[in-house]
């Protein structure tokens, strides 16, 4: 977990506050619902984003779309936790032509991680 220092209003006694990362969230979710239990056609887990990124907020959605990524950004969230995976099949290119590509590109541009659970 990453950490940063915070000071009280009097400016004394710095306190270390631990900030969870995307990987910390993934570990927590995977402890409750191991990826090994998913169906062989499913693709749960981290869809895109940096595991080491510190979490600023999590937006929960059934499906992740470019509009959901935009809402996450507006709300100060850098993680979208969705039920349905964005990526079901391997992507051959990212040109923005389809909804899957548009969603992944929007998330990458906005530094928003997508985790499907």
C-alpha positions as CSV (number, residue, x, y, z in Angstrom):
1,X,0.0,0.0,0.0
2,X,1.2,3.5,-0.7
3,X,1.3,6.1,2.1
4,X,1.4,9.8,2.6
5,X,1.9,12.0,5.6
6,X,-0.9,14.2,7.0
7,X,-0.4,16.8,9.7
8,X,-3.0,17.9,12.3
9,X,-4.2,21.5,12.4
10,X,-1.5,22.5,14.9
11,X,1.2,21.2,12.5
12,X,2.5,18.7,15.0
13,X,2.7,14.9,15.1
14,X,2.7,13.8,11.5
15,X,0.5,10.8,10.9
16,X,1.1,8.1,8.3
17,X,-2.1,7.3,6.4
18,X,-2.2,4.2,4.2
19,X,-3.8,4.7,0.8
20,X,-5.1,1.5,-0.8
21,X,-4.0,0.6,-4.3
22,X,-5.8,-1.1,-7.2
23,X,-3.9,-4.2,-6.3
24,X,-5.1,-4.1,-2.7
25,X,-8.7,-3.9,-3.9
26,X,-8.1,-6.8,-6.3
27,X,-6.6,-8.9,-3.5
28,X,-9.6,-8.2,-1.3
29,X,-12.1,-9.1,-4.0
30,X,-10.2,-12.2,-5.1
31,X,-10.0,-13.4,-1.5
32,X,-13.8,-13.3,-1.3
33,X,-14.4,-14.6,-4.9
34,X,-11.3,-16.3,-6.3
35,X,-10.8,-15.9,-10.0
36,X,-10.3,-19.7,-10.2
37,X,-14.0,-20.1,-9.6
38,X,-15.2,-18.1,-12.6
39,X,-16.6,-19.9,-15.6
40,X,-14.0,-20.7,-18.3
41,X,-15.6,-18.2,-20.7
42,X,-15.6,-15.4,-18.2
43,X,-13.0,-12.7,-17.8
44,X,-13.2,-11.3,-14.3
45,X,-10.3,-9.4,-12.8
46,X,-8.4,-6.2,-13.6
47,X,-9.4,-5.3,-17.2
48,X,-7.1,-2.3,-17.5
49,X,-5.2,0.1,-15.3
50,X,-2.1,0.1,-13.1
51,X,-2.2,-2.3,-10.1
52,X,0.1,0.1,-8.2
53,X,-2.2,3.2,-8.6
54,X,-3.5,4.6,-5.4
55,X,-7.3,4.6,-5.2
56,X,-9.1,8.0,-5.1
57,X,-12.6,6.5,-5.2
58,X,-14.5,3.5,-6.6
59,X,-17.6,3.8,-8.8
60,X,-19.7,0.6,-8.9
61,X,-21.7,-0.2,-12.1
62,X,-23.3,-3.2,-13.8
63,X,-21.5,-2.5,-17.1
64,X,-18.6,-0.1,-17.8
65,X,-19.1,2.2,-20.8
66,X,-17.4,5.5,-21.8
67,X,-20.2,7.3,-20.0
68,X,-19.5,5.3,-16.8
69,X,-15.8,6.2,-17.1
70,X,-16.7,9.9,-17.5
71,X,-19.0,9.7,-14.4
72,X,-16.2,8.1,-12.4
73,X,-13.8,10.9,-13.4
74,X,-16.4,13.6,-12.6
75,X,-16.9,12.0,-9.1
76,X,-13.2,11.8,-8.4
77,X,-13.0,8.0,-8.8
78,X,-10.1,6.3,-10.5
79,X,-11.6,2.8,-10.3
80,X,-14.7,1.3,-11.9
81,X,-15.9,-1.9,-10.2
82,X,-18.3,-3.5,-12.6
83,X,-20.1,-6.9,-12.8
84,X,-19.7,-7.6,-16.5
85,X,-16.2,-7.6,-18.0
86,X,-15.6,-5.1,-20.7
87,X,-13.2,-7.5,-22.5
88,X,-14.5,-11.0,-23.3
89,X,-12.4,-11.7,-26.3
90,X,-8.8,-10.7,-27.0
91,X,-8.5,-7.3,-28.6
92,X,-6.4,-7.1,-31.8
93,X,-6.3,-3.4,-32.0
94,X,-7.5,-0.2,-30.2
95,X,-8.9,2.1,-32.9
96,X,-12.0,3.3,-31.0
97,X,-14.4,1.7,-33.5
98,X,-16.4,-0.4,-31.1
99,X,-17.9,0.1,-27.7
100,X,-15.3,-2.2,-26.0
101,X,-12.4,-0.3,-27.6
102,X,-14.0,3.1,-26.8
103,X,-14.5,2.1,-23.2
104,X,-10.9,0.8,-22.7
105,X,-9.5,3.9,-24.5
106,X,-11.5,6.3,-22.3
107,X,-10.4,4.5,-19.2
108,X,-6.7,4.6,-20.2
109,X,-6.9,8.3,-21.1
110,X,-8.5,9.1,-17.8
111,X,-6.2,6.9,-15.7
112,X,-9.3,4.9,-14.6
113,X,-8.8,1.2,-13.7
114,X,-11.6,-1.2,-14.6
115,X,-12.1,-4.3,-12.4
116,X,-14.8,-6.8,-13.4
117,X,-16.1,-8.9,-10.5
